[in-house]
Amino acid sequence: MLFESILGHTLIAADDTWGLLGVMLVSVFAAIYLEQKYDWASKLSGCIIALLLAMFMANIGVIPTACVLYDDIVWGVIVPMALPLLLLQCNLKKVWGQAGRMLGVYLIGGVGTFVGGLLAFFLLKGAYAATGGNVQDLAAVTSMMTGSYIGGSANLAAMAATWNVAGTDVTAAAVVADNLLMALYFFALIAFAGMKFFRKHFTHPIIDEIESNTERAADQTQASAFWSRKDVSLMDIAKNLAYSVAVVWASVLVAGLFKSLFAGEGLVNQILAQFLGNQYVWITAISVAFATLKPEAAAEMHGSQEMGTFMIYMFLFVIGVPANIMTVVTKSPLFLVLCFIMVCVNMLFCFVGAKLTKCHLEDAIIASNANIGGPTTAAGMAISQGWSALIAPAMLVGVLGYIIGNYAGLIVGMICGA
């Protein structure tokens, strides 16, 4: 890295929280400004721009790849607070049909991840062994990526612990390869939404509705028209923040209660503890219940989408940070190839599955995102594109992946000999 080779450390140190927060917020501002100013940026989306800015700065050594701001503040506080705000418009009576369609595509994509993991392992194990690598490590990484590309990072960590590779260079290289491929794939998914090929072969009613119904001036982008100025009061800000924190607090308490109730051994206890002990399950459940049962009250909370979306942009910036290209190149480039194969097979299964089941292009894009990135990245992409009806389905299917990801990863690991 440029600055690390000159200074011996990143330009902004990991413990310089204010400096890192400043860089993050300026980058988010730049991403939103570009998205609302230029058509090319609007089509690319501000979330992808923020992610790419983070990747660039991390790879030249301006910012570190890990710090308290990313791990404890953004992941631990900002993301949970964003979700209740984003889900306020998710009246389950209106989105249930959408969730049903997406669930089918998501499960087909999960099968694709499973198949892709096995295919990638058996294609690469000879080359990995030839470079002096331990094939058991490759099997462990395949298991980790299967869990991650069905569920999320929590599943990756669980599989790393299962195969006793947590905290090793193998896991570090795998995480970086995962984040790099995930970032590039999100870029591709956004591009698919505008490509003639995909629009020709799939129906895309939400995209059509946004493009036809959003009134905008000649000098406005789609994003600036969608995020036009709204009437927001101090009371709205106070109400939204209080609601968000209350939902997260209640979710943490309920999840902790169920985790302790099902702390015993046995497969049933493990499944119930993992599902009912997950705070995101309860954040989604409480938020969707409120939006469904109290739609008038939810509609009164002006500014919730804007506040939640801004938080999601911060999260997507953090997603791009760990994608340190040199770590993959120097430690294990084959991990990048493995992730590439798995992502491609998942994409193939998702889009072919959507075509066969007559699902929409938007469903295929968000379902594949939920597989590869998890519920929060899928919700973030739906928000960035203005696909509000798909936010709750993205969260629902993504959270389901947390449950099945570990078991799929475990089976793949056993087959591959981890």
Contacts in CASP RR format, 6 or more apart in sequence:
PFRMAT RR
TARGET T0000
AUTHOR 0000-0000-0000
METHOD contacts of the structure
MODEL  1
MLFESILGHTLIAADDTWGLLGVMLVSVFAAIYLEQKYDWASKLSGCIIA
LLLAMFMANIGVIPTACVLYDDIVWGVIVPMALPLLLLQCNLKKVWGQAG
RMLGVYLIGGVGTFVGGLLAFFLLKGAYAATGGNVQDLAAVTSMMTGSYI
GGSANLAAMAATWNVAGTDVTAAAVVADNLLMALYFFALIAFAGMKFFRK
HFTHPIIDEIESNTERAADQTQASAFWSRKDVSLMDIAKNLAYSVAVVWA
SVLVAGLFKSLFAGEGLVNQILAQFLGNQYVWITAISVAFATLKPEAAAE
MHGSQEMGTFMIYMFLFVIGVPANIMTVVTKSPLFLVLCFIMVCVNMLFC
FVGAKLTKCHLEDAIIASNANIGGPTTAAGMAISQGWSALIAPAMLVGVL
GYIIGNYAGLIVGMICGA
1 10 0 8 1.000
1 59 0 8 1.000
1 60 0 8 1.000
1 61 0 8 1.000
1 326 0 8 1.000
2 60 0 8 1.000
2 61 0 8 1.000
3 9 0 8 1.000
3 10 0 8 1.000
3 11 0 8 1.000
3 60 0 8 1.000
3 61 0 8 1.000
3 62 0 8 1.000
4 10 0 8 1.000
4 61 0 8 1.000
10 61 0 8 1.000
10 62 0 8 1.000
10 63 0 8 1.000
10 64 0 8 1.000
11 61 0 8 1.000
11 62 0 8 1.000
11 63 0 8 1.000
12 19 0 8 1.000
12 20 0 8 1.000
12 23 0 8 1.000
12 62 0 8 1.000
12 63 0 8 1.000
12 64 0 8 1.000
13 64 0 8 1.000
14 20 0 8 1.000
14 64 0 8 1.000
14 66 0 8 1.000
14 67 0 8 1.000
14 68 0 8 1.000
15 67 0 8 1.000
15 68 0 8 1.000
17 67 0 8 1.000
17 68 0 8 1.000
17 69 0 8 1.000
17 73 0 8 1.000
20 63 0 8 1.000
20 64 0 8 1.000
20 67 0 8 1.000
20 69 0 8 1.000
21 69 0 8 1.000
23 57 0 8 1.000
23 62 0 8 1.000
23 63 0 8 1.000
24 54 0 8 1.000
24 69 0 8 1.000
24 314 0 8 1.000
24 317 0 8 1.000
24 318 0 8 1.000
25 314 0 8 1.000
27 50 0 8 1.000
27 53 0 8 1.000
27 54 0 8 1.000
27 57 0 8 1.000
27 317 0 8 1.000
28 50 0 8 1.000
28 310 0 8 1.000
28 313 0 8 1.000
28 314 0 8 1.000
28 317 0 8 1.000
30 49 0 8 1.000
30 53 0 8 1.000
31 46 0 8 1.000
31 47 0 8 1.000
31 49 0 8 1.000
31 50 0 8 1.000
31 53 0 8 1.000
31 313 0 8 1.000
32 46 0 8 1.000
32 310 0 8 1.000
32 313 0 8 1.000
34 41 0 8 1.000
34 46 0 8 1.000
34 49 0 8 1.000
35 41 0 8 1.000
35 42 0 8 1.000
35 44 0 8 1.000
35 45 0 8 1.000
35 46 0 8 1.000
35 49 0 8 1.000
35 221 0 8 1.000
35 223 0 8 1.000
35 224 0 8 1.000
36 42 0 8 1.000
36 221 0 8 1.000
36 223 0 8 1.000
36 224 0 8 1.000
36 227 0 8 1.000
37 221 0 8 1.000
37 224 0 8 1.000
38 221 0 8 1.000
39 221 0 8 1.000
39 222 0 8 1.000
41 49 0 8 1.000
41 221 0 8 1.000
41 223 0 8 1.000
42 221 0 8 1.000
42 222 0 8 1.000
42 223 0 8 1.000
42 224 0 8 1.000
43 190 0 8 1.000
43 194 0 8 1.000
43 222 0 8 1.000
44 187 0 8 1.000
44 190 0 8 1.000
44 191 0 8 1.000
45 190 0 8 1.000
45 223 0 8 1.000
45 381 0 8 1.000
45 384 0 8 1.000
45 385 0 8 1.000
46 223 0 8 1.000
46 313 0 8 1.000
46 384 0 8 1.000
47 186 0 8 1.000
47 312 0 8 1.000
47 313 0 8 1.000
47 316 0 8 1.000
47 380 0 8 1.000
47 381 0 8 1.000
47 383 0 8 1.000
47 384 0 8 1.000
48 186 0 8 1.000
48 187 0 8 1.000
48 190 0 8 1.000
48 316 0 8 1.000
48 384 0 8 1.000
50 313 0 8 1.000
50 316 0 8 1.000
50 317 0 8 1.000
51 183 0 8 1.000
51 186 0 8 1.000
51 187 0 8 1.000
51 316 0 8 1.000
51 317 0 8 1.000
51 319 0 8 1.000
51 320 0 8 1.000
52 183 0 8 1.000
52 187 0 8 1.000
52 320 0 8 1.000
53 317 0 8 1.000
54 63 0 8 1.000
54 317 0 8 1.000
54 318 0 8 1.000
54 319 0 8 1.000
54 320 0 8 1.000
54 321 0 8 1.000
55 180 0 8 1.000
55 183 0 8 1.000
55 320 0 8 1.000
55 321 0 8 1.000
55 323 0 8 1.000
57 63 0 8 1.000
58 64 0 8 1.000
58 65 0 8 1.000
58 320 0 8 1.000
58 321 0 8 1.000
58 322 0 8 1.000
58 323 0 8 1.000
58 324 0 8 1.000
59 323 0 8 1.000
59 324 0 8 1.000
59 325 0 8 1.000
59 326 0 8 1.000
63 321 0 8 1.000
64 321 0 8 1.000
65 176 0 8 1.000
65 321 0 8 1.000
65 322 0 8 1.000
65 324 0 8 1.000
66 321 0 8 1.000
66 322 0 8 1.000
70 318 0 8 1.000
70 321 0 8 1.000
74 314 0 8 1.000
74 315 0 8 1.000
74 318 0 8 1.000
75 315 0 8 1.000
75 318 0 8 1.000
78 311 0 8 1.000
78 314 0 8 1.000
78 315 0 8 1.000
79 311 0 8 1.000
79 312 0 8 1.000
79 315 0 8 1.000
79 376 0 8 1.000
80 248 0 8 1.000
80 251 0 8 1.000
80 279 0 8 1.000
80 280 0 8 1.000
80 283 0 8 1.000
81 241 0 8 1.000
81 244 0 8 1.000
81 245 0 8 1.000
81 248 0 8 1.000
81 308 0 8 1.000
81 311 0 8 1.000
82 244 0 8 1.000
82 307 0 8 1.000
82 308 0 8 1.000
82 309 0 8 1.000
82 311 0 8 1.000
82 312 0 8 1.000
82 315 0 8 1.000
83 280 0 8 1.000
83 283 0 8 1.000
83 284 0 8 1.000
83 287 0 8 1.000
83 376 0 8 1.000
83 379 0 8 1.000
83 395 0 8 1.000
84 243 0 8 1.000
84 244 0 8 1.000
84 247 0 8 1.000
84 248 0 8 1.000
84 283 0 8 1.000
84 286 0 8 1.000
84 287 0 8 1.000
85 240 0 8 1.000
85 243 0 8 1.000
85 244 0 8 1.000
85 304 0 8 1.000
85 305 0 8 1.000
85 307 0 8 1.000
85 308 0 8 1.000
85 311 0 8 1.000
86 304 0 8 1.000
86 305 0 8 1.000
86 308 0 8 1.000
86 309 0 8 1.000
86 312 0 8 1.000
86 379 0 8 1.000
86 380 0 8 1.000
86 383 0 8 1.000
86 391 0 8 1.000
87 283 0 8 1.000
87 284 0 8 1.000
87 287 0 8 1.000
87 288 0 8 1.000
87 291 0 8 1.000
87 391 0 8 1.000
87 392 0 8 1.000
87 395 0 8 1.000
88 287 0 8 1.000
88 290 0 8 1.000
88 291 0 8 1.000
88 298 0 8 1.000
88 301 0 8 1.000
88 304 0 8 1.000
88 305 0 8 1.000
89 291 0 8 1.000
89 298 0 8 1.000
89 304 0 8 1.000
89 305 0 8 1.000
89 388 0 8 1.000
89 391 0 8 1.000
90 287 0 8 1.000
90 288 0 8 1.000
90 291 0 8 1.000
90 292 0 8 1.000
90 388 0 8 1.000
90 391 0 8 1.000
90 392 0 8 1.000
91 291 0 8 1.000
91 292 0 8 1.000
91 295 0 8 1.000
91 298 0 8 1.000
92 288 0 8 1.000
92 289 0 8 1.000
92 291 0 8 1.000
92 292 0 8 1.000
92 392 0 8 1.000
93 292 0 8 1.000
94 389 0 8 1.000
95 389 0 8 1.000
95 390 0 8 1.000
95 392 0 8 1.000
95 393 0 8 1.000
98 363 0 8 1.000
98 389 0 8 1.000
98 390 0 8 1.000
98 392 0 8 1.000
98 393 0 8 1.000
99 392 0 8 1.000
99 393 0 8 1.000
99 396 0 8 1.000
99 397 0 8 1.000
100 393 0 8 1.000
101 357 0 8 1.000
101 359 0 8 1.000
101 360 0 8 1.000
101 363 0 8 1.000
101 393 0 8 1.000
102 359 0 8 1.000
102 363 0 8 1.000
102 366 0 8 1.000
102 367 0 8 1.000
102 370 0 8 1.000
102 390 0 8 1.000
102 393 0 8 1.000
102 394 0 8 1.000
102 397 0 8 1.000
103 393 0 8 1.000
103 396 0 8 1.000
103 397 0 8 1.000
103 400 0 8 1.000
104 357 0 8 1.000
104 359 0 8 1.000
104 367 0 8 1.000
105 350 0 8 1.000
105 353 0 8 1.000
105 354 0 8 1.000
105 357 0 8 1.000
105 359 0 8 1.000
105 363 0 8 1.000
105 364 0 8 1.000
105 367 0 8 1.000
105 368 0 8 1.000
106 350 0 8 1.000
106 367 0 8 1.000
106 370 0 8 1.000
106 371 0 8 1.000
106 397 0 8 1.000
106 398 0 8 1.000
106 400 0 8 1.000
108 349 0 8 1.000
108 350 0 8 1.000
108 353 0 8 1.000
108 354 0 8 1.000
108 357 0 8 1.000
109 346 0 8 1.000
109 349 0 8 1.000
109 350 0 8 1.000
109 353 0 8 1.000
109 367 0 8 1.000
109 368 0 8 1.000
109 371 0 8 1.000
110 149 0 8 1.000
110 150 0 8 1.000
110 346 0 8 1.000
110 349 0 8 1.000
110 371 0 8 1.000
110 404 0 8 1.000
110 408 0 8 1.000
111 349 0 8 1.000
112 345 0 8 1.000
112 346 0 8 1.000
112 348 0 8 1.000
112 349 0 8 1.000
112 350 0 8 1.000
113 146 0 8 1.000
113 147 0 8 1.000
113 149 0 8 1.000
113 150 0 8 1.000
113 342 0 8 1.000
113 345 0 8 1.000
113 346 0 8 1.000
113 349 0 8 1.000
113 371 0 8 1.000
113 408 0 8 1.000
114 146 0 8 1.000
114 150 0 8 1.000
114 408 0 8 1.000
114 411 0 8 1.000
114 412 0 8 1.000
115 345 0 8 1.000
115 349 0 8 1.000
116 341 0 8 1.000
116 342 0 8 1.000
116 345 0 8 1.000
116 346 0 8 1.000
117 142 0 8 1.000
117 145 0 8 1.000
117 146 0 8 1.000
117 338 0 8 1.000
117 341 0 8 1.000
117 342 0 8 1.000
117 345 0 8 1.000
117 412 0 8 1.000
118 142 0 8 1.000
118 412 0 8 1.000
118 415 0 8 1.000
118 416 0 8 1.000
119 341 0 8 1.000
119 345 0 8 1.000
120 142 0 8 1.000
120 337 0 8 1.000
120 338 0 8 1.000
120 341 0 8 1.000
120 342 0 8 1.000
120 345 0 8 1.000
121 138 0 8 1.000
121 139 0 8 1.000
121 142 0 8 1.000
121 338 0 8 1.000
121 412 0 8 1.000
121 416 0 8 1.000
123 341 0 8 1.000
124 138 0 8 1.000
124 334 0 8 1.000
124 337 0 8 1.000
124 338 0 8 1.000
124 341 0 8 1.000
125 135 0 8 1.000
125 138 0 8 1.000
125 139 0 8 1.000
125 416 0 8 1.000
126 135 0 8 1.000
127 334 0 8 1.000
128 135 0 8 1.000
128 138 0 8 1.000
128 334 0 8 1.000
129 135 0 8 1.000
131 334 0 8 1.000
136 163 0 8 1.000
136 417 0 8 1.000
136 418 0 8 1.000
137 165 0 8 1.000
137 170 0 8 1.000
138 334 0 8 1.000
138 338 0 8 1.000
138 416 0 8 1.000
139 163 0 8 1.000
139 413 0 8 1.000
139 416 0 8 1.000
139 417 0 8 1.000
139 418 0 8 1.000
140 159 0 8 1.000
140 160 0 8 1.000
140 163 0 8 1.000
140 165 0 8 1.000
140 170 0 8 1.000
140 413 0 8 1.000
140 418 0 8 1.000
141 165 0 8 1.000
141 170 0 8 1.000
141 174 0 8 1.000
141 335 0 8 1.000
141 338 0 8 1.000
142 338 0 8 1.000
142 412 0 8 1.000
142 413 0 8 1.000
142 416 0 8 1.000
142 418 0 8 1.000
143 159 0 8 1.000
143 162 0 8 1.000
143 163 0 8 1.000
143 409 0 8 1.000
143 410 0 8 1.000
143 412 0 8 1.000
143 413 0 8 1.000
143 416 0 8 1.000
143 418 0 8 1.000
144 155 0 8 1.000
144 156 0 8 1.000
144 159 0 8 1.000
144 160 0 8 1.000
144 163 0 8 1.000
144 165 0 8 1.000
144 171 0 8 1.000
144 174 0 8 1.000
144 409 0 8 1.000
145 156 0 8 1.000
145 174 0 8 1.000
145 178 0 8 1.000
145 338 0 8 1.000
145 339 0 8 1.000
145 342 0 8 1.000
146 159 0 8 1.000
146 342 0 8 1.000
146 405 0 8 1.000
146 408 0 8 1.000
146 409 0 8 1.000
146 412 0 8 1.000
146 413 0 8 1.000
147 155 0 8 1.000
147 156 0 8 1.000
147 158 0 8 1.000
147 159 0 8 1.000
147 405 0 8 1.000
147 406 0 8 1.000
147 408 0 8 1.000
147 409 0 8 1.000
148 155 0 8 1.000
148 156 0 8 1.000
148 159 0 8 1.000
148 178 0 8 1.000
148 373 0 8 1.000
149 342 0 8 1.000
149 343 0 8 1.000
149 346 0 8 1.000
149 371 0 8 1.000
149 372 0 8 1.000
149 373 0 8 1.000
150 371 0 8 1.000
150 401 0 8 1.000
150 404 0 8 1.000
150 405 0 8 1.000
150 408 0 8 1.000
150 409 0 8 1.000
151 371 0 8 1.000
151 373 0 8 1.000
151 374 0 8 1.000
151 398 0 8 1.000
151 401 0 8 1.000
151 402 0 8 1.000
151 404 0 8 1.000
151 405 0 8 1.000
152 373 0 8 1.000
152 374 0 8 1.000
152 401 0 8 1.000
152 402 0 8 1.000
152 405 0 8 1.000
154 402 0 8 1.000
155 401 0 8 1.000
155 402 0 8 1.000
155 405 0 8 1.000
155 406 0 8 1.000
155 409 0 8 1.000
156 174 0 8 1.000
156 175 0 8 1.000
156 178 0 8 1.000
157 166 0 8 1.000
158 406 0 8 1.000
159 406 0 8 1.000
159 409 0 8 1.000
159 410 0 8 1.000
159 413 0 8 1.000
160 166 0 8 1.000
160 167 0 8 1.000
160 171 0 8 1.000
160 174 0 8 1.000
162 410 0 8 1.000
163 413 0 8 1.000
163 418 0 8 1.000
165 171 0 8 1.000
169 331 0 8 1.000
170 332 0 8 1.000
172 327 0 8 1.000
172 331 0 8 1.000
173 327 0 8 1.000
173 328 0 8 1.000
173 331 0 8 1.000
173 332 0 8 1.000
173 335 0 8 1.000
174 332 0 8 1.000
174 335 0 8 1.000
175 322 0 8 1.000
176 322 0 8 1.000
176 323 0 8 1.000
176 324 0 8 1.000
176 327 0 8 1.000
176 328 0 8 1.000
176 331 0 8 1.000
177 328 0 8 1.000
177 332 0 8 1.000
177 335 0 8 1.000
177 336 0 8 1.000
177 338 0 8 1.000
177 339 0 8 1.000
178 339 0 8 1.000
179 319 0 8 1.000
179 320 0 8 1.000
179 322 0 8 1.000
179 323 0 8 1.000
180 323 0 8 1.000
180 324 0 8 1.000
180 325 0 8 1.000
180 328 0 8 1.000
180 336 0 8 1.000
180 339 0 8 1.000
181 336 0 8 1.000
181 339 0 8 1.000
181 340 0 8 1.000
181 343 0 8 1.000
182 319 0 8 1.000
182 323 0 8 1.000
182 343 0 8 1.000
182 372 0 8 1.000
182 373 0 8 1.000
182 377 0 8 1.000
183 319 0 8 1.000
183 320 0 8 1.000
183 323 0 8 1.000
185 343 0 8 1.000
185 347 0 8 1.000
185 372 0 8 1.000
186 369 0 8 1.000
186 377 0 8 1.000
186 381 0 8 1.000
189 365 0 8 1.000
189 368 0 8 1.000
189 369 0 8 1.000
189 381 0 8 1.000
190 381 0 8 1.000
190 384 0 8 1.000
190 385 0 8 1.000
192 198 0 8 1.000
192 361 0 8 1.000
192 365 0 8 1.000
193 204 0 8 1.000
193 207 0 8 1.000
193 361 0 8 1.000
193 362 0 8 1.000
193 365 0 8 1.000
193 385 0 8 1.000
194 207 0 8 1.000
198 204 0 8 1.000
198 351 0 8 1.000
198 361 0 8 1.000
199 207 0 8 1.000
199 361 0 8 1.000
201 355 0 8 1.000
202 351 0 8 1.000
202 354 0 8 1.000
202 355 0 8 1.000
202 359 0 8 1.000
202 360 0 8 1.000
202 361 0 8 1.000
202 364 0 8 1.000
203 358 0 8 1.000
203 360 0 8 1.000
203 361 0 8 1.000
204 360 0 8 1.000
204 361 0 8 1.000
204 362 0 8 1.000
205 360 0 8 1.000
205 362 0 8 1.000
206 360 0 8 1.000
206 362 0 8 1.000
206 387 0 8 1.000
206 389 0 8 1.000
206 390 0 8 1.000
207 361 0 8 1.000
207 362 0 8 1.000
207 385 0 8 1.000
210 222 0 8 1.000
210 226 0 8 1.000
210 385 0 8 1.000
210 386 0 8 1.000
210 387 0 8 1.000
211 222 0 8 1.000
214 222 0 8 1.000
214 225 0 8 1.000
214 226 0 8 1.000
215 225 0 8 1.000
216 222 0 8 1.000
216 224 0 8 1.000
216 225 0 8 1.000
217 225 0 8 1.000
226 386 0 8 1.000
227 306 0 8 1.000
227 309 0 8 1.000
230 302 0 8 1.000
230 303 0 8 1.000
230 306 0 8 1.000
231 302 0 8 1.000
232 302 0 8 1.000
232 303 0 8 1.000
232 306 0 8 1.000
233 302 0 8 1.000
236 301 0 8 1.000
236 302 0 8 1.000
236 303 0 8 1.000
237 303 0 8 1.000
237 307 0 8 1.000
239 301 0 8 1.000
240 301 0 8 1.000
240 303 0 8 1.000
240 304 0 8 1.000
240 307 0 8 1.000
241 307 0 8 1.000
243 301 0 8 1.000
247 283 0 8 1.000
247 286 0 8 1.000
247 287 0 8 1.000
247 290 0 8 1.000
248 279 0 8 1.000
248 283 0 8 1.000
250 282 0 8 1.000
250 286 0 8 1.000
251 279 0 8 1.000
251 280 0 8 1.000
251 281 0 8 1.000
251 282 0 8 1.000
251 283 0 8 1.000
251 286 0 8 1.000
252 279 0 8 1.000
254 282 0 8 1.000
255 276 0 8 1.000
255 277 0 8 1.000
255 278 0 8 1.000
255 279 0 8 1.000
255 281 0 8 1.000
255 282 0 8 1.000
256 277 0 8 1.000
258 272 0 8 1.000
258 273 0 8 1.000
258 276 0 8 1.000
258 277 0 8 1.000
259 273 0 8 1.000
259 276 0 8 1.000
259 277 0 8 1.000
261 273 0 8 1.000
261 276 0 8 1.000
262 269 0 8 1.000
262 270 0 8 1.000
262 272 0 8 1.000
262 273 0 8 1.000
262 276 0 8 1.000
262 277 0 8 1.000
263 269 0 8 1.000
263 273 0 8 1.000
264 273 0 8 1.000
271 403 0 8 1.000
274 402 0 8 1.000
274 403 0 8 1.000
274 406 0 8 1.000
275 281 0 8 1.000
275 402 0 8 1.000
275 403 0 8 1.000
278 399 0 8 1.000
278 402 0 8 1.000
280 375 0 8 1.000
280 376 0 8 1.000
280 395 0 8 1.000
280 399 0 8 1.000
280 402 0 8 1.000
281 399 0 8 1.000
281 402 0 8 1.000
284 375 0 8 1.000
284 392 0 8 1.000
284 395 0 8 1.000
284 396 0 8 1.000
284 399 0 8 1.000
288 392 0 8 1.000
290 297 0 8 1.000
290 298 0 8 1.000
291 298 0 8 1.000
305 383 0 8 1.000
305 388 0 8 1.000
308 383 0 8 1.000
309 380 0 8 1.000
309 383 0 8 1.000
309 384 0 8 1.000
312 376 0 8 1.000
312 379 0 8 1.000
312 380 0 8 1.000
312 383 0 8 1.000
312 384 0 8 1.000
315 376 0 8 1.000
315 380 0 8 1.000
316 377 0 8 1.000
316 380 0 8 1.000
319 377 0 8 1.000
328 335 0 8 1.000
328 336 0 8 1.000
343 372 0 8 1.000
346 368 0 8 1.000
346 371 0 8 1.000
346 372 0 8 1.000
347 368 0 8 1.000
350 364 0 8 1.000
350 367 0 8 1.000
350 368 0 8 1.000
350 371 0 8 1.000
351 364 0 8 1.000
351 368 0 8 1.000
353 359 0 8 1.000
353 364 0 8 1.000
354 360 0 8 1.000
354 361 0 8 1.000
354 363 0 8 1.000
354 364 0 8 1.000
354 367 0 8 1.000
362 385 0 8 1.000
362 387 0 8 1.000
362 390 0 8 1.000
363 390 0 8 1.000
365 381 0 8 1.000
366 378 0 8 1.000
366 381 0 8 1.000
366 382 0 8 1.000
366 387 0 8 1.000
366 390 0 8 1.000
366 393 0 8 1.000
366 394 0 8 1.000
367 378 0 8 1.000
367 397 0 8 1.000
369 377 0 8 1.000
369 378 0 8 1.000
369 381 0 8 1.000
369 394 0 8 1.000
370 377 0 8 1.000
370 378 0 8 1.000
370 394 0 8 1.000
370 397 0 8 1.000
370 398 0 8 1.000
370 401 0 8 1.000
371 398 0 8 1.000
371 401 0 8 1.000
374 398 0 8 1.000
374 401 0 8 1.000
375 394 0 8 1.000
375 395 0 8 1.000
375 396 0 8 1.000
375 397 0 8 1.000
375 398 0 8 1.000
375 399 0 8 1.000
378 394 0 8 1.000
378 395 0 8 1.000
378 397 0 8 1.000
378 398 0 8 1.000
379 391 0 8 1.000
379 394 0 8 1.000
379 395 0 8 1.000
380 391 0 8 1.000
380 394 0 8 1.000
381 394 0 8 1.000
382 388 0 8 1.000
382 390 0 8 1.000
382 391 0 8 1.000
382 394 0 8 1.000
383 391 0 8 1.000
END
